[in-house]
Amino acid sequence: MPLRMPSGFSRVAGSDVIPASYGDWEKRLPHLCAFLCDCKWEDGSSKRPGKLSVWTGDGLWKGCLSLPAPAVVAFLAAQEPSALLMLMEKQLRDDSVDWRRSVAPAKNSTRRAGREG
């Protein structure tokens, strides 16, 4: 189930990525699976598989969807892990993800891990 590429971002050249299997998420989370596994956009152009990070904080389940190219991220939160995954599925399906450009930390940053700067 190919996804539409987020509007306003450039395409990537073809890659030699081997896609992962959807596994048993295919029936419940097909759009999230496509985001994470597929190597083509809806229009047939090349796509690098997306990434998913999940953690907890402030009493919530939090997640980050990211695409290496274009370099974009989206952050979401929900009360329960299954609600978080379903929110991701819904926003990917509805093409309503609030994508933001991913910004790499500055090379000359004075901020270091574990130290205020």
C-alpha positions in Angstrom: 0.0 0.0 0.0 2.2 2.8 -1.2 2.0 6.2 0.6 1.9 9.7 -0.9 5.2 11.6 -0.3 4.8 14.6 2.0 4.2 17.7 -0.2 7.0 20.3 -0.5 9.9 17.9 -0.1 12.3 16.6 -2.8 12.6 13.0 -4.0 15.5 10.7 -3.4 17.5 8.7 -5.9 17.0 4.9 -6.0 18.5 2.9 -3.3 19.5 -0.7 -2.6 17.4 -1.0 0.5 15.9 -4.4 1.3 12.4 -3.8 2.8 11.3 -5.5 6.0 8.2 -7.6 6.2 5.0 -6.1 7.5 4.5 -9.2 9.7 1.3 -9.5 11.7 0.9 -5.6 11.7 -0.3 -5.7 8.1 -4.0 -6.1 8.9 -4.2 -3.6 11.7 -1.6 -1.0 10.7 -1.1 -1.1 6.9 -0.2 2.6 6.5 2.3 2.5 9.3 3.8 -0.7 7.8 4.0 1.0 4.4 5.7 4.0 6.0 8.3 1.7 7.8 8.9 -0.9 5.1 8.1 0.3 1.6 10.8 1.5 -0.8 8.4 3.3 -3.3 6.0 6.2 -3.0 2.5 6.1 -4.4 3.8 7.7 -7.7 6.5 5.0 -8.1 9.5 7.1 -7.1 12.1 5.7 -4.7 11.6 6.0 -1.0 13.8 5.1 2.0 11.9 3.2 4.7 10.7 5.4 7.6 11.8 5.1 11.2 9.8 4.8 14.4 10.9 5.6 17.9 8.8 5.1 21.0 9.4 6.1 24.6 7.4 7.2 27.7 7.5 10.5 29.5 5.2 12.8 31.5 2.7 9.9 31.9 2.3 9.5 28.1 3.5 7.2 25.4 5.4 9.3 22.9 6.6 8.5 19.4 8.6 10.0 16.5 8.1 9.1 12.9 11.0 10.1 10.7 12.0 9.9 7.1 15.7 10.1 6.3 15.0 11.6 2.9 13.3 14.0 2.9 14.7 14.8 6.3 11.4 15.2 8.2 10.1 14.2 11.6 6.7 14.1 13.4 6.1 13.7 17.1 2.9 12.2 18.5 1.7 11.2 22.0 -1.1 9.1 23.5 -2.2 7.6 26.8 -1.5 4.0 25.8 0.9 2.3 23.4 -1.9 0.9 21.1 -3.5 4.3 21.0 -0.2 5.8 19.9 0.2 3.3 17.0 -3.4 3.8 16.0 -2.9 7.6 15.9 0.1 7.1 13.7 -1.9 4.8 11.4 -4.8 7.3 11.2 -2.5 10.3 10.4 -0.6 8.4 7.8 -3.8 7.1 6.2 -5.4 10.6 6.2 -2.2 12.3 5.0 -2.5 14.6 8.0 0.9 14.0 9.7 2.4 17.3 10.9 5.8 16.9 9.2 8.6 19.2 10.3 12.1 19.5 8.8 14.6 17.5 10.8 17.5 19.7 11.9 20.9 18.1 12.8 22.7 19.5 15.9 25.3 22.2 15.1 28.8 20.8 14.8 30.2 23.6 17.0 27.5 23.4 19.6 28.7 24.1 23.2 26.0 21.8 24.6 27.3 18.4 25.5 25.5 15.3 26.9 24.8 15.7 30.6 26.0 19.3 30.7 24.0 22.5 30.5 25.4 24.9 27.9 
